[in-house]
Amino acid sequence: MKANSSIPITVLCGFLGAGKTTLLNHLLGQQAGRRVAVIVNEFGAVNIDAGLVVSTTEDTIELSNGCICCTLRGDLLHAVHDLLETRELDAILIESTGIGEPLPIAQSFCLTPEDLDLDPEPGQPPIPNLIGRVHVDAMITVVDSAQFFDLWNSPDTLPDDAPEDGGQGRGFGELLAEQLEFADIVVLNKADLAQPADLTRLRDLLRITNPRARVLEAVKGQLPADQLLDVGLFDMDASMQLDAWQEELEREHVPESVEFGLGTFIYRSDRPLDAARFQEALTAGLPRSVIRSKGWVNLGDGLATLWNHTGRQLVLEQAGTWHDPEQAFTEIVFIGQQLDPVALQALLDGARQPAGVGA
């Protein structure tokens, strides 16, 4: 390894049961001659071929093909720094937790600890700055194609993410949207168990919300390593623009409905919505044909409200004030199958303030 070479990092995300660990096992078996460190949360789920194991300790497993498997103990940046200080490596592969958000992981390796406002825990050494020593090669999201839309449409809060337990109270769909829309590569795993129509809908959803992603189908996590590692797909600037798909839809003409697959509809109004009427519209509920929507809502109070909807869950969140209240607007992009633009238009038009009010 050259003294000043930067080590590529691949981050593997995906909900519990999607098949991340199975994919990891296949990748480990394809690394003859390459020194890859794999950081996982627990060894228990990693079914490493016993014939590859050279030695084990409490938190590392050495493999005969030059790879090492480590469990995460404490801060991720410290774990990667320790590997760089003690190992000659060609690549690092990190398995995220099932409910982990991909953005903070990527930021850890693209920004300094000062930029991230990170301070060490009491008794810990300073947070290492790894800029120039490592770089993110790709963010990979693994999807259980057969169960995806069941989870997407679940009204439940994620396990272990309840606010009373210190979590964010996110829904299944909200997390899945984050993992899909931030990915450089999406692996549609368990493709053999999924209905063809669900695979088509998944591809359509990605085509609309993350057109830059490379989409691969897999059965039991089996894919050639060269399709996932050393691909150079990560672009922090592009990845930070998680709402870029909304802007793209506004620039391009997209049919309001299509006979097969998913279509889009963009609602826009310069007239503010009335809070009470808006609440009534939400109580009535969105049409079930809408599976994803995102945008901005203007309630005439000077505050910009973010609309973020996935599956059966809708989150409204204040995101500051409008730069120019006179230019405030409501704009929401709807994605779904056989959308009814007339019904959506009427639903939200009926929630607007009367003409002349709030102008």
C-alpha positions as CSV (number, residue, x, y, z in Angstrom):
1,M,0.0,0.0,0.0
2,K,1.3,3.4,-0.9
3,A,2.0,5.7,2.1
4,N,-0.5,8.4,1.1
5,S,-3.2,6.3,-0.7
6,S,-6.8,6.8,0.5
7,I,-8.6,3.6,1.4
8,P,-12.1,3.1,-0.2
9,I,-15.0,2.6,2.2
10,T,-18.2,0.8,1.2
11,V,-21.2,1.2,3.4
12,L,-24.0,-1.4,3.4
13,C,-27.4,-0.3,4.5
14,G,-30.8,-2.1,4.6
15,F,-33.6,-2.9,6.9
16,L,-33.5,-5.9,9.2
17,G,-33.9,-9.1,7.2
18,A,-33.1,-7.6,3.8
19,G,-30.1,-9.8,3.4
20,K,-27.1,-7.5,4.2
21,T,-25.2,-10.2,6.1
22,T,-25.8,-12.8,3.3
23,L,-24.4,-10.4,0.8
24,L,-21.4,-9.7,3.1
25,N,-20.7,-13.4,3.3
26,H,-20.6,-13.7,-0.4
27,L,-18.3,-10.7,-0.7
28,L,-15.9,-12.1,1.9
29,G,-15.6,-15.2,-0.1
30,Q,-14.5,-13.3,-3.2
31,Q,-11.6,-11.3,-1.8
32,A,-8.6,-13.6,-2.4
33,G,-5.6,-11.4,-2.6
34,R,-7.3,-8.3,-1.4
35,R,-7.0,-7.2,2.2
36,V,-10.5,-6.1,3.2
37,A,-11.7,-5.1,6.7
38,V,-15.4,-5.7,7.4
39,I,-16.9,-3.9,10.4
40,V,-20.1,-5.5,11.6
41,N,-22.3,-4.9,14.7
42,E,-22.3,-8.5,15.9
43,F,-20.4,-11.6,14.9
44,G,-23.4,-13.8,15.6
45,A,-25.1,-13.1,12.3
46,V,-22.0,-13.5,10.1
47,N,-21.7,-17.0,8.9
48,I,-18.0,-17.1,8.1
49,D,-16.7,-20.2,6.4
50,A,-14.7,-22.1,9.1
51,G,-12.1,-23.0,6.5
52,L,-11.2,-19.4,6.1
53,V,-10.7,-18.6,9.8
54,V,-7.1,-18.3,11.0
55,S,-7.6,-16.9,14.4
56,T,-10.2,-15.2,16.6
57,T,-10.2,-12.8,19.5
58,E,-13.1,-11.1,21.3
59,D,-13.6,-8.5,18.6
60,T,-11.7,-9.7,15.5
61,I,-11.7,-12.8,13.2
62,E,-8.7,-13.2,10.9
63,L,-9.3,-14.9,7.6
64,S,-6.8,-16.8,5.5
65,N,-7.7,-14.8,2.4
66,G,-6.2,-11.7,4.0
67,C,-9.5,-10.2,5.2
68,I,-10.4,-9.3,8.8
69,C,-13.9,-9.2,10.3
70,C,-14.3,-6.8,13.3
71,T,-17.2,-6.0,15.6
72,L,-17.9,-2.3,16.3
73,R,-16.9,-1.3,19.8
74,G,-17.7,2.4,20.4
75,D,-17.3,5.2,17.9
76,L,-17.0,4.3,14.2
77,L,-14.3,6.8,13.4
78,H,-12.1,5.4,16.2
79,A,-12.7,1.9,14.9
80,V,-11.6,2.9,11.4
81,H,-8.7,4.8,12.7
82,D,-7.5,1.8,14.7
83,L,-7.6,-0.4,11.6
84,L,-5.6,2.1,9.6
85,E,-3.0,2.3,12.3
86,T,-2.6,-1.4,12.7
87,R,-3.4,-3.0,9.3
88,E,-2.3,-2.8,5.7
89,L,-5.7,-2.6,3.9
90,D,-7.1,-2.4,0.4
91,A,-10.7,-1.6,1.4
92,I,-13.1,-1.3,4.3
93,L,-16.7,-2.5,4.2
94,I,-19.1,-1.3,6.9
95,E,-22.4,-2.9,7.8
96,S,-24.9,-0.4,9.1
97,T,-27.5,-1.3,11.6
98,G,-31.0,-2.2,10.3
99,I,-32.4,1.1,11.3
100,G,-29.3,3.2,10.6
101,E,-29.5,6.3,8.5
102,P,-26.9,6.3,5.7
103,L,-26.3,10.1,5.6
104,P,-24.6,10.4,9.0
105,I,-22.2,7.5,8.2
106,A,-21.2,9.1,4.9
107,Q,-20.7,12.5,6.5
108,S,-18.3,10.9,9.1
109,F,-15.8,10.3,6.3
110,C,-16.4,13.4,4.2
111,L,-16.3,16.1,6.9
112,T,-13.9,16.9,9.8
113,P,-14.9,16.3,13.4
114,E,-15.0,20.1,13.8
115,D,-17.5,20.4,10.9
116,L,-19.6,17.6,12.4
117,D,-19.4,19.2,15.9
118,L,-18.1,16.0,17.4
119,D,-16.5,15.9,20.8
120,P,-14.9,12.8,22.4
121,E,-16.7,11.1,25.3
122,P,-15.0,11.7,28.7
123,G,-11.8,9.6,28.9
124,Q,-11.7,9.1,25.1
125,P,-8.9,10.3,22.9
126,P,-9.7,13.1,20.4
127,I,-12.0,12.2,17.5
128,P,-9.7,11.3,14.6
129,N,-9.8,13.3,11.4
130,L,-9.7,10.8,8.5
131,I,-10.0,13.2,5.6
132,G,-7.5,12.1,3.0
133,R,-6.9,8.7,4.6
134,V,-10.2,7.2,3.5
135,H,-13.0,8.0,1.1
136,V,-16.5,6.7,0.5
137,D,-16.6,4.5,-2.6
138,A,-20.3,3.7,-2.6
139,M,-23.4,3.6,-0.4
140,I,-25.3,0.3,-1.0
141,T,-28.8,-0.3,0.1
142,V,-30.1,-3.9,0.2
143,V,-33.9,-4.4,-0.2
144,D,-36.1,-7.4,0.6
145,S,-38.0,-7.2,-2.7
146,A,-40.6,-9.6,-1.5
147,Q,-41.5,-7.7,1.6
148,F,-40.7,-4.1,0.6
149,F,-44.2,-2.7,0.1
150,D,-45.6,-4.4,3.1
151,L,-43.0,-2.6,5.2
152,W,-43.4,0.6,3.2
153,N,-47.1,0.7,4.0
154,S,-46.8,-0.3,7.6
155,P,-48.3,2.3,10.0
156,D,-46.1,1.2,12.9
157,T,-43.1,2.9,14.4
158,L,-39.7,1.3,13.9
159,P,-38.7,-1.0,16.8
160,D,-36.1,0.5,19.1
161,D,-36.8,4.0,17.6
162,A,-39.6,5.1,19.9
163,P,-39.2,8.7,21.3
164,E,-39.6,7.4,24.8
165,D,-36.5,5.3,24.3
166,G,-34.5,8.2,22.9
167,G,-35.3,7.4,19.2
168,Q,-36.8,9.6,16.5
169,G,-40.1,7.8,16.2
170,R,-39.7,7.1,12.5
171,G,-42.0,4.9,10.5
172,F,-40.9,2.0,8.4
173,G,-41.6,3.9,5.2
174,E,-39.6,7.0,6.3
175,L,-36.5,4.9,6.9
176,L,-36.8,2.9,3.7
177,A,-37.2,6.2,1.7
178,E,-34.0,7.5,3.3
179,Q,-32.1,4.4,2.5
180,L,-33.3,4.2,-1.1
181,E,-32.9,7.9,-2.0
182,F,-29.4,8.2,-0.6
183,A,-28.0,5.0,-2.2
184,D,-25.5,4.8,-5.0
185,I,-26.4,1.1,-5.5
186,V,-29.7,-0.6,-4.7
187,V,-29.7,-4.4,-4.5
188,L,-33.1,-5.8,-5.0
189,N,-32.5,-9.0,-3.0
190,K,-34.8,-12.0,-2.9
191,A,-35.9,-11.2,-6.4
192,D,-36.9,-14.9,-6.8
193,L,-39.5,-14.5,-4.0
194,A,-41.0,-11.2,-5.2
195,Q,-43.9,-10.7,-7.5
196,P,-42.9,-9.4,-10.9
197,A,-45.3,-6.5,-10.4
198,D,-43.6,-5.5,-7.2
199,L,-40.1,-5.5,-8.8
200,T,-41.5,-3.3,-11.6
201,R,-43.0,-0.9,-9.0
202,L,-39.7,-0.9,-7.1
203,R,-37.7,0.0,-10.2
204,D,-40.2,2.7,-11.1
205,L,-40.0,4.2,-7.6
206,L,-36.2,4.3,-7.9
207,R,-36.3,5.7,-11.4
208,I,-38.3,8.6,-10.1
209,T,-36.8,9.3,-6.6
210,N,-33.2,8.2,-7.2
211,P,-32.4,8.1,-10.9
212,R,-28.7,8.1,-10.4
213,A,-28.7,4.8,-8.5
214,R,-27.4,1.6,-10.0
215,V,-30.0,-1.1,-9.5
216,L,-29.1,-4.8,-9.3
217,E,-31.3,-7.8,-8.7
218,A,-30.0,-10.6,-6.6
219,V,-31.1,-14.0,-5.3
220,K,-29.7,-14.9,-1.8
221,G,-27.3,-12.0,-2.0
222,Q,-25.2,-13.4,-4.7
223,L,-23.5,-10.8,-6.8
224,P,-20.0,-10.4,-8.3
225,A,-17.8,-8.2,-6.0
226,D,-16.8,-6.0,-9.0
227,Q,-20.3,-4.8,-9.2
228,L,-20.3,-3.5,-5.7
229,L,-16.7,-2.7,-4.7
230,D,-14.2,-0.2,-6.2
231,V,-17.0,1.3,-8.3
232,G,-16.3,5.0,-7.5
233,L,-20.0,6.0,-7.5
234,F,-20.3,8.1,-4.3
235,D,-20.7,11.8,-4.8
236,M,-21.2,13.7,-1.6
237,D,-22.6,16.8,-3.3
238,A,-25.1,14.8,-5.3
239,S,-26.0,12.7,-2.3
240,M,-26.7,15.7,-0.1
241,Q,-29.4,16.8,-2.5
242,L,-32.0,14.3,-1.3
243,D,-34.8,16.4,-2.7
244,A,-33.1,16.7,-6.2
245,W,-35.7,14.3,-7.7
246,Q,-38.4,16.9,-6.9
247,E,-36.5,19.6,-8.8
248,E,-35.9,17.2,-11.7
249,L,-39.6,16.4,-12.0
250,E,-40.4,20.1,-12.2
251,R,-37.9,20.6,-15.0
252,E,-39.0,17.6,-17.1
253,H,-42.4,16.8,-18.5
254,V,-43.7,13.7,-16.7
255,P,-47.0,12.2,-17.7
256,E,-49.7,12.6,-15.0
257,S,-50.5,8.9,-15.3
258,V,-49.2,5.9,-17.1
259,E,-50.9,2.6,-17.9
260,F,-48.3,0.5,-16.2
261,G,-45.9,1.3,-13.4
262,L,-45.8,4.5,-11.3
263,G,-46.7,8.0,-12.4
264,T,-46.3,11.4,-10.8
265,F,-48.5,14.5,-10.2
266,I,-47.2,17.9,-9.0
267,Y,-49.6,20.1,-7.0
268,R,-48.8,23.7,-6.8
269,S,-50.7,26.7,-5.3
270,D,-49.7,30.3,-4.6
271,R,-52.7,30.7,-2.3
272,P,-52.1,29.7,1.3
273,L,-53.8,26.7,2.8
274,D,-56.2,27.2,5.7
275,A,-55.1,25.3,8.8
276,A,-58.5,24.0,9.7
277,R,-59.5,23.0,6.1
278,F,-56.0,21.4,5.7
279,Q,-56.6,19.3,8.8
280,E,-59.9,18.2,7.5
281,A,-58.3,17.1,4.2
282,L,-55.6,15.1,6.0
283,T,-58.3,13.5,8.2
284,A,-60.1,12.4,5.1
285,G,-56.8,10.8,4.0
286,L,-54.8,10.6,0.8
287,P,-55.8,8.2,-1.9
288,R,-54.2,4.8,-1.3
289,S,-52.8,4.9,-4.8
290,V,-50.2,7.5,-3.5
291,I,-47.2,5.7,-2.1
292,R,-44.8,8.6,-1.8
293,S,-45.1,12.4,-1.7
294,K,-42.8,15.2,-0.6
295,G,-42.9,19.0,-0.8
296,W,-43.6,22.3,0.9
297,V,-46.8,23.6,2.5
298,N,-47.7,27.3,3.0
299,L,-50.2,27.9,5.8
300,G,-50.0,31.7,5.5
301,D,-48.2,32.0,8.9
302,G,-44.8,32.8,7.5
303,L,-43.4,29.4,8.3
304,A,-42.3,26.9,5.7
305,T,-43.7,23.4,6.5
306,L,-42.1,20.3,5.1
307,W,-44.5,17.6,3.8
308,N,-42.9,14.1,3.9
309,H,-45.1,11.1,3.2
310,T,-44.3,7.4,2.7
311,G,-46.7,4.6,2.6
312,R,-49.3,5.2,5.3
313,Q,-47.4,7.8,7.2
314,L,-47.3,11.6,6.8
315,V,-44.9,13.9,8.7
316,L,-45.3,17.6,8.7
317,E,-42.4,19.5,10.1
318,Q,-41.7,23.2,10.4
319,A,-38.4,24.1,8.6
320,G,-37.9,27.8,9.3
321,T,-39.4,30.8,7.7
322,W,-39.9,31.7,4.1
323,H,-37.2,34.0,2.7
324,D,-39.9,36.2,1.2
325,P,-43.4,35.5,2.6
326,E,-44.9,37.2,-0.5
327,Q,-43.3,34.4,-2.6
328,A,-44.5,31.5,-0.3
329,F,-46.2,28.6,-2.1
330,T,-47.4,25.1,-1.6
331,E,-45.8,22.5,-3.9
332,I,-46.1,18.7,-3.4
333,V,-44.9,15.9,-5.7
334,F,-47.1,12.8,-5.6
335,I,-45.9,9.4,-6.8
336,G,-48.2,6.4,-7.2
337,Q,-50.0,3.9,-9.4
338,Q,-53.0,5.1,-11.4
339,L,-53.0,8.5,-9.7
340,D,-56.1,10.6,-10.0
341,P,-54.8,14.1,-10.6
342,V,-58.3,15.6,-10.5
343,A,-59.0,14.1,-7.1
344,L,-55.7,15.3,-5.6
345,Q,-56.1,18.7,-7.1
346,A,-59.6,19.0,-5.6
347,L,-58.5,17.6,-2.2
348,L,-55.9,20.3,-1.7
349,D,-57.7,23.1,-3.5
350,G,-60.5,22.6,-1.1
351,A,-58.1,23.2,1.8
352,R,-57.0,26.6,0.5
353,Q,-57.9,29.9,2.2
354,P,-60.7,31.8,0.5
355,A,-59.5,34.1,-2.2
356,G,-58.2,37.4,-0.8
357,V,-57.4,35.9,2.7
358,G,-53.7,35.7,3.5
359,A,-52.8,37.5,0.3
